């Protein structure tokens, strides 16, 4: 009977002690973690607010206007339509 009580007490005490040990000292880590997250957020914001450093390329392979000699001539009359069947 004493052995059962001892085993029952160990089965309850071991997980409980692991829980307490796992949660202990977490307050100091949270402030460090919060400071790191704040620093990372500030770095991301600084990077996002900087203007683009790359220059826009000038597209020279496409003409801006169509030369007058290549403009299509509009047809004076519309195309004839087939009579309804």
C-alpha positions in Angstrom: 0.0 0.0 0.0 2.9 2.4 0.8 4.5 1.5 -2.5 1.3 2.5 -4.4 1.1 5.8 -2.6 4.7 6.5 -3.3 4.3 5.7 -7.0 1.1 7.8 -7.2 2.8 10.7 -5.5 5.7 10.4 -8.0 3.3 10.2 -11.0 1.7 13.5 -9.9 4.9 15.2 -8.6 7.1 14.6 -11.7 4.9 16.2 -14.3 4.0 19.1 -11.9 7.7 19.7 -11.2 8.5 19.7 -14.9 5.7 22.2 -15.5 7.0 24.5 -12.8 10.6 24.2 -14.0 9.6 24.8 -17.6 7.7 28.0 -16.7 10.2 29.4 -14.2 12.5 32.2 -15.4 10.5 32.9 -18.5 9.9 36.5 -17.5 13.5 37.5 -18.3 13.4 35.7 -21.6 10.2 37.5 -22.6 11.7 40.9 -22.2 14.7 39.9 -24.2 12.4 38.3 -26.8 10.3 41.5 -26.9 13.3 43.6 -27.4 14.5 41.5 -30.3 11.1 41.6 -31.9 10.9 45.3 -31.5 14.4 45.7 -33.0 13.5 43.5 -36.0 10.2 45.4 -36.5 12.1 48.7 -36.5 14.6 47.4 -39.0 11.8 46.2 -41.3 10.1 49.5 -41.1 13.3 51.4 -41.8 13.9 49.2 -44.8 10.3 49.6 -46.0 10.4 53.4 -45.7 13.6 53.9 -47.7 13.2 55.0 -51.3 14.1 52.5 -54.0 17.8 52.5 -54.6 17.6 51.1 -58.2 17.3 53.4 -61.1 14.4 52.9 -63.5 15.7 51.6 -66.9 14.9 53.7 -69.9 13.1 51.5 -72.4 14.6 52.3 -75.8 13.4 49.2 -77.7 9.8 50.5 -78.1 9.0 53.7 -80.0 7.0 56.3 -78.1 5.0 57.4 -81.1 4.2 55.7 -84.4 5.8 57.4 -87.3 3.2 59.0 -89.7 4.3 56.8 -92.6 3.3 53.6 -90.7 -0.1 54.8 -89.4 -3.0 52.8 -90.8 -5.3 54.6 -93.1 -9.0 54.4 -92.1 -11.3 52.9 -94.7 -14.0 55.3 -96.1 -16.7 52.6 -96.4 -17.6 49.8 -94.0 -17.2 46.3 -95.2 -20.3 44.9 -96.9 -22.4 42.5 -94.9 -23.8 39.2 -96.2 -27.6 39.2 -96.8 -29.5 37.2 -94.2 -30.4 33.7 -95.3 
